[in-house]
Amino acid sequence: MTTVELLTVIVIIGVLSAIAMPAFFLHRDRARDAQAKASARAAQTAAMEVGTENDGRFDGPKGVTVLRLVSVDPSLAGEDLSVPLATAETFTVRIRSDTGNTFDVKRNSDGTTNLTCASADDAGCPSDGSWD
């Protein structure tokens, strides 16, 4: 094999790598965000259980906190979980993905939920900033 042939092979491998690597990283980030979304849903379920055990209230000493959520669902222990809001009738739980995206589940006082993410049109966060 001559030097020109060797250089040609190296250039072809470099071009193929340049095409494949961004796609690989995008899929990896989407998978990380999918895990964060699943954890946010698990935190929502745990928060609902905490509210049920707290006479239908999400606030107070027995209300929705990170420690209470983890005690209900131990799989949340390794997540970057926070509870930015907990009132008598509402709560918001937040999971931060390894990509840096945050995924919120907000329970409204009328019982509906809003699913939002902070980094619209990035990895697993759709362009409108809401997810399902």
N, C-alpha and C positions, 0 to 999 in steps of 0.2 A: 504494500500500500504506500502510495507516495504521500508527500506532505500535503499537496493540494487536495487529494482525496480525503485525508484525515481531517483537514480544516473544513472541508465541505460537510462531512459527517457531524463535526462539532457544531457548525453553524445551524444545521438542520435540527439537531437536538436542542440547541438554544432557542430556536424559533418555536418549536413544539412546546417547550417548557414555558415560554413566555405566554403562549396561548392557553395552556392548561392550568397554570398556577392560579390566576385570578378566579377562574371558575371553581377550582378546588376550595379556595378560601371563602368564596361566597357561600358555597354549600355547607362548609364547616360552620360558618357564622349563623346560617339559617337553622342548622341543627341545634346549636347552642341556644338560640332564641326560642326554638320550639320547646326545649327543656325548661326554659324560664317560664314560658306560657303555661306549661303543664304544672309547674310548681305554683304559679299564681292561682291557678284553678284549685289546686290542693289547699292552698292557704285560704281561699274563699270558702271551701267546704268546712275547713277547720274553724273559721271565724263564725260560720253559721251554727256549728255545734257549740262553740263557746257561748254565743248569744242564747241558744236554747237552754243551756245549763245556767245562764245568768238571768233567768226570768224574762227572756225576750229582749234584753238590753245588751248593747255592745260596748258600753262604757263602764267605768267604775273599777274597783279593785279586782273584780272577777271578770272583767271585760276583755276585749280583744287586745292582746299585747303579743309581742314576738314570743315571749316565754310560754304564754298560754297556747299559742298556735303550735309551737314545737312540742308541747306536752300532749296535745291532741293528735298531731301527726309528726312523729319523729323523723320522717323523711325530709322535713323542712329544715332540719338542724344544719345541714351543710350549705344551705342557700343564703344568698345575700338578701335577707328579708327585712322589711320594715313595715310599720303601721303608721302612716302619716296622719290618719284621722280615725277616731273612734268616738262617736256620740251615742246617745241612747238608741237612735233609730238607724244610724248609718255607720259605715266603716269604709276605709280604703286600705287594701294591702298592696304592697309593692315588692316586686322581685327584680333585682338587677342581674342581668345576664352577664356572662363572661365577655360578651362583645361590648359591654357598656350601656346597652339599651336597657331601659326600665319598662316594666310591664305592670300596669295598675289594674286592679279590680275594685271598682267602687260600687258599694251597695247604697242605693238611694232610699229615702224614707218611704217611697211608695212601693218598695220591694223590687224595683228594676235594677239592673246592673249596667255599668259602663265599663268597657274594656278598652283601655288606652295605652299607647306607648309613646315614649318621649322622642325617639329619633325616627321621625317619619321617613319612609322610603329608604330605610337602611336595614339590610339583612332580613330579619323576620318581622320588621315593623312596616306595615303597609303605608302607602303614600298618604292616606287620609288620617293616619295616626290612631286608628282603632283596629282592633283584632278580634277574632272569634275563636 
